[in-house]
Amino acid sequence: MTQKEQESSESAPIDDLGWNEDQLPFSKQFDDTYYSKFDGRKETLHTFIKGNDLLNRWPEMKQCTIGELGFGTGLNFLETVFQWNKYKSPGATLHFVSFEQFPLSAPQIQKALSRWPGLKELQNQFTSTWVQTAPIFTTQFSSDIKLSVHIADANEALPKINIQADAWYLDGFSPAKNPKMWTSELMQAVFNNSKSGTTFATYTAAGWVRRNLVTAGFQIAKANGFAGKRHMVIGSRV
């Protein structure tokens, strides 16, 4: 394969979705599941929403921008919308900006999220407009919620934009299996797209990922992981 062909292959959306014995969606390419076998929805709430202290922050915010590395099944977005609708302040707006190099199709997303009937209405609203081949998928999800998904390698796309997020969900596949999503360069781009007070949360506590976050400029701390996982990492830009 030539370098040009390899670059094209690496940047093109692929259909590599599989299902394990528990009917959890997993990536054949990275040999990793998209969410926890214990409960992906509760994992999202614990790791990303509570990890960024958003339930306490939202009532005081008039505008919130959330950045995410790894859109996956869209579960983080939909659970964020679900919680936002309960905790937002009157008149507040939310912009959810995500990056996904290998997007799933609407039917795949529907199957992956079918175990949570409480998200069915939001899921249908999302998948009815989802276009997985768009360079940037943007939709006004509701009057106060905008969704932007960059269908691209975050390493290439993130340094080119300026979103100044209030919170980050760092949700790539396992660092051991997909190190490209946890490089020092990408963590620096996350930091550069943050402002004073911006927070982040991630399920991983891998030492080299922590070091990359510190080198980028974040202050970090360990927190209790989900479902018996010993540690996860949270942090902020001071």
Contacts in CASP RR format, 6 or more apart in sequence:
PFRMAT RR
TARGET T0000
AUTHOR 0000-0000-0000
METHOD contacts of the structure
MODEL  1
MTQKEQESSESAPIDDLGWNEDQLPFSKQFDDTYYSKFDGRKETLHTFIK
GNDLLNRWPEMKQCTIGELGFGTGLNFLETVFQWNKYKSPGATLHFVSFE
QFPLSAPQIQKALSRWPGLKELQNQFTSTWVQTAPIFTTQFSSDIKLSVH
IADANEALPKINIQADAWYLDGFSPAKNPKMWTSELMQAVFNNSKSGTTF
ATYTAAGWVRRNLVTAGFQIAKANGFAGKRHMVIGSRV
1 9 0 8 1.000
10 101 0 8 1.000
10 153 0 8 1.000
11 101 0 8 1.000
11 152 0 8 1.000
11 153 0 8 1.000
13 101 0 8 1.000
13 102 0 8 1.000
13 103 0 8 1.000
13 132 0 8 1.000
13 133 0 8 1.000
13 151 0 8 1.000
14 29 0 8 1.000
14 102 0 8 1.000
15 105 0 8 1.000
16 27 0 8 1.000
16 28 0 8 1.000
16 29 0 8 1.000
16 102 0 8 1.000
17 25 0 8 1.000
17 26 0 8 1.000
17 27 0 8 1.000
17 28 0 8 1.000
17 104 0 8 1.000
17 108 0 8 1.000
17 112 0 8 1.000
18 25 0 8 1.000
18 26 0 8 1.000
18 27 0 8 1.000
18 28 0 8 1.000
19 25 0 8 1.000
19 26 0 8 1.000
20 26 0 8 1.000
20 33 0 8 1.000
22 37 0 8 1.000
24 33 0 8 1.000
24 34 0 8 1.000
24 35 0 8 1.000
24 37 0 8 1.000
25 33 0 8 1.000
25 34 0 8 1.000
25 35 0 8 1.000
25 73 0 8 1.000
25 104 0 8 1.000
25 108 0 8 1.000
25 111 0 8 1.000
25 112 0 8 1.000
26 32 0 8 1.000
26 33 0 8 1.000
26 34 0 8 1.000
27 33 0 8 1.000
27 34 0 8 1.000
27 102 0 8 1.000
27 173 0 8 1.000
29 102 0 8 1.000
30 173 0 8 1.000
30 174 0 8 1.000
30 177 0 8 1.000
30 178 0 8 1.000
31 177 0 8 1.000
32 173 0 8 1.000
32 174 0 8 1.000
32 177 0 8 1.000
32 178 0 8 1.000
34 72 0 8 1.000
34 73 0 8 1.000
34 75 0 8 1.000
34 112 0 8 1.000
35 41 0 8 1.000
35 43 0 8 1.000
35 44 0 8 1.000
35 73 0 8 1.000
35 75 0 8 1.000
36 42 0 8 1.000
36 43 0 8 1.000
36 226 0 8 1.000
36 227 0 8 1.000
38 226 0 8 1.000
38 227 0 8 1.000
39 227 0 8 1.000
40 75 0 8 1.000
41 75 0 8 1.000
41 79 0 8 1.000
41 116 0 8 1.000
41 119 0 8 1.000
42 226 0 8 1.000
42 227 0 8 1.000
43 203 0 8 1.000
43 226 0 8 1.000
43 227 0 8 1.000
44 75 0 8 1.000
44 76 0 8 1.000
44 79 0 8 1.000
44 80 0 8 1.000
45 79 0 8 1.000
45 83 0 8 1.000
46 225 0 8 1.000
46 226 0 8 1.000
47 201 0 8 1.000
47 202 0 8 1.000
47 203 0 8 1.000
47 225 0 8 1.000
47 226 0 8 1.000
47 232 0 8 1.000
48 76 0 8 1.000
48 80 0 8 1.000
48 169 0 8 1.000
48 171 0 8 1.000
48 201 0 8 1.000
49 55 0 8 1.000
49 79 0 8 1.000
49 80 0 8 1.000
49 83 0 8 1.000
51 199 0 8 1.000
51 201 0 8 1.000
51 223 0 8 1.000
51 232 0 8 1.000
51 234 0 8 1.000
52 66 0 8 1.000
52 167 0 8 1.000
52 168 0 8 1.000
52 169 0 8 1.000
52 199 0 8 1.000
52 200 0 8 1.000
52 201 0 8 1.000
52 234 0 8 1.000
53 199 0 8 1.000
54 64 0 8 1.000
54 80 0 8 1.000
54 83 0 8 1.000
54 87 0 8 1.000
54 167 0 8 1.000
55 83 0 8 1.000
55 87 0 8 1.000
57 64 0 8 1.000
57 166 0 8 1.000
57 167 0 8 1.000
58 64 0 8 1.000
58 84 0 8 1.000
58 87 0 8 1.000
58 88 0 8 1.000
58 89 0 8 1.000
58 92 0 8 1.000
59 87 0 8 1.000
59 88 0 8 1.000
59 89 0 8 1.000
60 89 0 8 1.000
61 88 0 8 1.000
61 89 0 8 1.000
61 92 0 8 1.000
61 166 0 8 1.000
62 89 0 8 1.000
62 91 0 8 1.000
62 92 0 8 1.000
62 93 0 8 1.000
63 92 0 8 1.000
63 93 0 8 1.000
63 94 0 8 1.000
63 95 0 8 1.000
64 84 0 8 1.000
64 92 0 8 1.000
64 93 0 8 1.000
64 94 0 8 1.000
64 95 0 8 1.000
64 166 0 8 1.000
64 167 0 8 1.000
65 94 0 8 1.000
65 95 0 8 1.000
65 96 0 8 1.000
65 97 0 8 1.000
65 163 0 8 1.000
65 164 0 8 1.000
65 165 0 8 1.000
65 166 0 8 1.000
65 167 0 8 1.000
66 80 0 8 1.000
66 94 0 8 1.000
66 95 0 8 1.000
66 96 0 8 1.000
66 97 0 8 1.000
66 165 0 8 1.000
66 166 0 8 1.000
66 167 0 8 1.000
66 168 0 8 1.000
66 169 0 8 1.000
67 96 0 8 1.000
67 97 0 8 1.000
67 98 0 8 1.000
67 163 0 8 1.000
67 165 0 8 1.000
67 167 0 8 1.000
67 168 0 8 1.000
67 169 0 8 1.000
67 193 0 8 1.000
68 76 0 8 1.000
68 77 0 8 1.000
68 96 0 8 1.000
68 97 0 8 1.000
68 98 0 8 1.000
68 99 0 8 1.000
68 168 0 8 1.000
68 169 0 8 1.000
68 171 0 8 1.000
69 98 0 8 1.000
69 99 0 8 1.000
69 154 0 8 1.000
69 158 0 8 1.000
69 168 0 8 1.000
69 169 0 8 1.000
69 170 0 8 1.000
69 171 0 8 1.000
69 172 0 8 1.000
69 181 0 8 1.000
69 186 0 8 1.000
69 190 0 8 1.000
70 98 0 8 1.000
70 99 0 8 1.000
70 100 0 8 1.000
70 154 0 8 1.000
70 169 0 8 1.000
70 171 0 8 1.000
70 172 0 8 1.000
70 181 0 8 1.000
71 77 0 8 1.000
71 98 0 8 1.000
71 99 0 8 1.000
71 100 0 8 1.000
71 103 0 8 1.000
71 149 0 8 1.000
72 100 0 8 1.000
72 103 0 8 1.000
72 104 0 8 1.000
72 171 0 8 1.000
73 104 0 8 1.000
73 108 0 8 1.000
73 109 0 8 1.000
73 112 0 8 1.000
73 113 0 8 1.000
74 98 0 8 1.000
74 109 0 8 1.000
74 113 0 8 1.000
74 126 0 8 1.000
75 112 0 8 1.000
75 113 0 8 1.000
75 119 0 8 1.000
76 98 0 8 1.000
76 169 0 8 1.000
76 171 0 8 1.000
77 96 0 8 1.000
77 98 0 8 1.000
77 126 0 8 1.000
77 147 0 8 1.000
78 113 0 8 1.000
78 119 0 8 1.000
78 122 0 8 1.000
78 123 0 8 1.000
78 126 0 8 1.000
79 119 0 8 1.000
80 94 0 8 1.000
80 96 0 8 1.000
81 94 0 8 1.000
81 96 0 8 1.000
81 122 0 8 1.000
81 141 0 8 1.000
81 142 0 8 1.000
81 145 0 8 1.000
82 118 0 8 1.000
82 119 0 8 1.000
82 122 0 8 1.000
84 94 0 8 1.000
84 145 0 8 1.000
88 94 0 8 1.000
88 144 0 8 1.000
91 144 0 8 1.000
92 144 0 8 1.000
93 144 0 8 1.000
93 145 0 8 1.000
93 146 0 8 1.000
94 144 0 8 1.000
94 145 0 8 1.000
94 146 0 8 1.000
95 145 0 8 1.000
95 146 0 8 1.000
95 148 0 8 1.000
95 163 0 8 1.000
96 145 0 8 1.000
96 146 0 8 1.000
96 147 0 8 1.000
96 148 0 8 1.000
97 148 0 8 1.000
97 149 0 8 1.000
97 150 0 8 1.000
97 163 0 8 1.000
97 165 0 8 1.000
98 147 0 8 1.000
98 148 0 8 1.000
98 149 0 8 1.000
98 150 0 8 1.000
99 149 0 8 1.000
99 150 0 8 1.000
99 152 0 8 1.000
99 153 0 8 1.000
99 154 0 8 1.000
99 157 0 8 1.000
99 158 0 8 1.000
100 149 0 8 1.000
100 150 0 8 1.000
100 151 0 8 1.000
101 151 0 8 1.000
101 152 0 8 1.000
101 153 0 8 1.000
101 154 0 8 1.000
103 132 0 8 1.000
103 133 0 8 1.000
103 149 0 8 1.000
103 151 0 8 1.000
104 112 0 8 1.000
104 132 0 8 1.000
105 132 0 8 1.000
106 127 0 8 1.000
106 128 0 8 1.000
106 130 0 8 1.000
106 132 0 8 1.000
109 123 0 8 1.000
109 126 0 8 1.000
109 127 0 8 1.000
109 130 0 8 1.000
110 123 0 8 1.000
110 127 0 8 1.000
113 119 0 8 1.000
113 123 0 8 1.000
125 141 0 8 1.000
126 141 0 8 1.000
126 147 0 8 1.000
129 139 0 8 1.000
130 137 0 8 1.000
131 137 0 8 1.000
132 151 0 8 1.000
133 151 0 8 1.000
134 151 0 8 1.000
135 150 0 8 1.000
135 151 0 8 1.000
135 152 0 8 1.000
136 148 0 8 1.000
136 149 0 8 1.000
136 150 0 8 1.000
136 151 0 8 1.000
137 147 0 8 1.000
137 148 0 8 1.000
137 149 0 8 1.000
137 151 0 8 1.000
138 146 0 8 1.000
138 147 0 8 1.000
138 148 0 8 1.000
138 149 0 8 1.000
139 146 0 8 1.000
139 147 0 8 1.000
140 146 0 8 1.000
141 147 0 8 1.000
150 157 0 8 1.000
150 158 0 8 1.000
150 161 0 8 1.000
153 180 0 8 1.000
154 181 0 8 1.000
154 186 0 8 1.000
154 189 0 8 1.000
155 180 0 8 1.000
155 183 0 8 1.000
155 185 0 8 1.000
155 186 0 8 1.000
155 189 0 8 1.000
158 186 0 8 1.000
158 189 0 8 1.000
158 190 0 8 1.000
158 193 0 8 1.000
159 189 0 8 1.000
159 192 0 8 1.000
161 193 0 8 1.000
162 193 0 8 1.000
163 193 0 8 1.000
164 193 0 8 1.000
164 194 0 8 1.000
164 195 0 8 1.000
164 198 0 8 1.000
165 193 0 8 1.000
165 194 0 8 1.000
165 195 0 8 1.000
165 198 0 8 1.000
166 195 0 8 1.000
166 197 0 8 1.000
166 198 0 8 1.000
166 199 0 8 1.000
167 198 0 8 1.000
167 199 0 8 1.000
167 200 0 8 1.000
167 201 0 8 1.000
168 190 0 8 1.000
168 194 0 8 1.000
168 198 0 8 1.000
168 199 0 8 1.000
168 200 0 8 1.000
168 201 0 8 1.000
169 200 0 8 1.000
169 201 0 8 1.000
169 202 0 8 1.000
170 182 0 8 1.000
170 190 0 8 1.000
170 200 0 8 1.000
170 201 0 8 1.000
170 202 0 8 1.000
170 204 0 8 1.000
171 202 0 8 1.000
171 203 0 8 1.000
172 178 0 8 1.000
172 181 0 8 1.000
172 182 0 8 1.000
173 181 0 8 1.000
174 204 0 8 1.000
175 181 0 8 1.000
175 182 0 8 1.000
175 204 0 8 1.000
175 206 0 8 1.000
175 208 0 8 1.000
175 209 0 8 1.000
176 206 0 8 1.000
180 186 0 8 1.000
182 204 0 8 1.000
182 206 0 8 1.000
182 208 0 8 1.000
182 209 0 8 1.000
182 212 0 8 1.000
183 212 0 8 1.000
184 212 0 8 1.000
184 215 0 8 1.000
184 216 0 8 1.000
187 209 0 8 1.000
187 212 0 8 1.000
187 213 0 8 1.000
187 215 0 8 1.000
187 216 0 8 1.000
187 218 0 8 1.000
188 215 0 8 1.000
188 216 0 8 1.000
190 200 0 8 1.000
190 216 0 8 1.000
191 216 0 8 1.000
191 217 0 8 1.000
191 218 0 8 1.000
191 237 0 8 1.000
194 200 0 8 1.000
194 237 0 8 1.000
195 237 0 8 1.000
196 237 0 8 1.000
196 238 0 8 1.000
197 236 0 8 1.000
197 237 0 8 1.000
197 238 0 8 1.000
198 236 0 8 1.000
198 237 0 8 1.000
199 234 0 8 1.000
199 235 0 8 1.000
199 236 0 8 1.000
200 213 0 8 1.000
200 218 0 8 1.000
200 234 0 8 1.000
200 235 0 8 1.000
200 236 0 8 1.000
201 223 0 8 1.000
201 232 0 8 1.000
201 233 0 8 1.000
201 234 0 8 1.000
201 235 0 8 1.000
202 209 0 8 1.000
202 232 0 8 1.000
202 233 0 8 1.000
202 234 0 8 1.000
203 225 0 8 1.000
203 226 0 8 1.000
203 229 0 8 1.000
203 232 0 8 1.000
204 232 0 8 1.000
204 233 0 8 1.000
205 222 0 8 1.000
205 230 0 8 1.000
205 231 0 8 1.000
205 232 0 8 1.000
205 233 0 8 1.000
209 233 0 8 1.000
210 220 0 8 1.000
210 233 0 8 1.000
213 220 0 8 1.000
213 233 0 8 1.000
213 235 0 8 1.000
214 220 0 8 1.000
217 237 0 8 1.000
218 235 0 8 1.000
218 236 0 8 1.000
218 237 0 8 1.000
219 235 0 8 1.000
219 236 0 8 1.000
219 237 0 8 1.000
219 238 0 8 1.000
220 233 0 8 1.000
220 234 0 8 1.000
220 235 0 8 1.000
221 233 0 8 1.000
221 234 0 8 1.000
221 235 0 8 1.000
222 231 0 8 1.000
222 232 0 8 1.000
222 233 0 8 1.000
222 234 0 8 1.000
223 231 0 8 1.000
223 232 0 8 1.000
223 233 0 8 1.000
223 234 0 8 1.000
224 230 0 8 1.000
224 231 0 8 1.000
224 232 0 8 1.000
225 231 0 8 1.000
225 232 0 8 1.000
226 232 0 8 1.000
END
